[in-house]
């Protein structure tokens, strides 16, 4: 079952206007990363990229890429997707940590011993 947060993530990724790898604008998909997954298992929502059908097929099933190349292109697509989301203002960072007041504590002076 897809959580509301996952649906929100997919909707944000779907707003990217082009394939993050080739720049194509037709047949765009939100593509899951398949690394380290069995059949029927999906990666986390944050492990999705905006790809056109051709790039998605090539990474998942295409005969022209080795396993290492598939991993490289999917990792690149994931990074570029996150970069697009940041650029579009759809992915932002929030700090929830309270700023702690830092107290300055001087280090003790350690003087070298003099040889007599």
N, C-alpha and C positions, 0 to 999 in steps of 0.2 A: 504494500500500500504506500502511496506517495504522500509524504507529509506536506503541510502547507508551505513550509520553508523550501522544500524541494521544488514544489510547483512555482514558487516565487523565483527560484534560481533559474529554472528552465525558461520561464517567461522573460527573464532578463537576458539570457543567452540568445533567445529567439529574436531579440531586438537588434542584434548585430546585423547590419545590412548586407553583409557579404561573407563569403567563405574566407576564413582567416588564413588559409594557405594559398589559394589561387586567386582570390579576389572575385570569383564568380558570384553572380547574384540570382541565379535560377536554381530551383530544386534544393533549397537550403534546409538543413536538418540540424537538430541538436543531437550530437553523436556522443555516446558513452565510450569511455576508455575500456577496452576489453582486456588489458593486461592483468595477468594473475587471476582471471575469472574463468569459471567453467560455463558450460552452456546454460542459458537461462538465468545466469547471475548478472546483475548490473552493478556497476561501480557507483560510488557516492555521487550525488547530484553535482558536487563541485568538480567532479572529474568528467565534465562534458565540454565539448568544443563545438563551435559553429562551423560546420562543414557543408560543402555542396555534396550532392549524391555521388559524384565521380570520385572526389577525394575520400569520402567516407568509405566507399566500396574498395578503393585501392588500399587504404590502410587496414580495413578488416579482412578482405578476401582476395584482393588483387594478386595476380601471379608475378608482378614485376618487382616486388619488394621482398627483401629478406626479413626475418623476424627482428633483427637489430634495426633495420631501416624503418620498419613499421613502428617500433617503439620510439625511435627518434622523431618521426613525423607526428605521432600522436602527442608526445611530450611538447613538441613545438606548438602544435595546435592548442593545447591546453594553456600554455603560457600566453600565446597571442590572444586567446579568448579572454583571459583575465585582463590583459592589457587593454583590449577593446572595452571591457566592462568598466574599467577605471576611467578611460577616456570619455565614455558616454555618461559618467557620473552614476552608474548603476551599481558599482562596487566601491564602497568607501570603508575606511577604517575608523573604528570607534575605540576610544580608550575608556575602559571601565575601571581601571586602577586609580585609586586615589593617590594624589601626589603626597609623598611623605616628606616631612620636613627633615632635611639633612642637617645633622649637627657636625660641625667641624671639630675633629679631635686631632690636635697636633701629634705627630709621631714623636716618640722620645728621641732625644739626641743621643746618638751613639758615637762616641769619640774613639778614634783609634788609640791604642796604647802606644806610648812612646818607648822606643828601645833605649835602655840606659847604657 
